[in-house]
Amino acid sequence: MIGQILGDRYELLRELGCHLGRRTYLALDRYRYEQVVLQLLLFGGGMTWDDFKVFEREVAVLQTLDHPAIPRYLDYFEINTPDLKGFALVQT
């Protein structure tokens, strides 16, 4: 997956963590030329409907917050590639 581009914009640089259907990557935003963090919620791998609801709630909350100690929401999109299906949250 390293080197793969998601959302036609974010190039995966390095995996930061993996846990029950979630993966976190350091990525390069190819539009802004800055590093971002992508949290992926992927179908399969033990993901449940409750995991999806929690992920969507996390996205909704981050969109409303603005504090220097909290990662800033940048983007949210669906992933639908031959290898991956799920959703991505992009943060600073």
N, C-alpha and C positions, 0 to 999 in steps of 0.2 A: 504494500500500500504506500510506502514511502515514495515520494515523487509523483503520486497520483494527484490530479487536480479535481477538486469537488466544487460544485456550484459555478463552474466555468471561471473560477477566480482564485480559489484557495489551494495552494500547493502544499501537500503534507510533507513536513520536514523530519519529524521525529515523534514517536509515540511517547506520551507522558504517563499514561496509565490505562488500565483495562479492568473492568469489573462488571459482571452480569449483564451483558448486552450493551454496555457503555464503553466507549473508547475515547480517550482524550489525546489530542495531537497538538504539537506546535506546528504552525503552518505559516506560509508566506502569503499575504494578501497581494496578489499580482497587480491590482489596480493602484493600491496605495503604497506598495513596496515597504510594508512594515509587517512585523511578526504579530500573529494573533493566536488565540487558542480555540480549537474546534472541539466541542463536545459532541460526540456522535451517539445517537440511540439507534441501534441496529436491530432489525427484525431477526428472529432466531436467537440462538445463544442465550436462551433463558429469559428473554424479554417478556413481560406480562403487560396486560392492559393497564394495570395500576402504574407500572413504570412509565408508560406513555403519558398518563394523566399527570404524574409528578413532573415529568420533563416539560410538558406544556405549561404547567403552573410556574416552574422555574423560569421559563422564557418570559411569561407574562409579568412576573415580579421584577426580573432584571430590566425589562423595558421601562419600568417606572422609577427605578432607583438612580440616583446620581450622587455618589459619595466617593472620595478618592481612595478609600480602603476596600471598595467593592469593584470587582471586574465590571467593565462597562459593556453593555449589550451593543453588538454591532450588526448582527444579521441572523436570520433563521431561514432555513430552506429544507426542502425535501431532497433526499438522496435516492436516485433510481438509476443505478448502473447495473451492468450484468453481474457484478460481484457484490454489490452493496445495495441494501434497501433500508431506508429509515429516515432519520431527521438529523439535522446539524444545527447547533447553536454556536455562534461565533462571538467571542469576547476578547477584550483587551488582555 
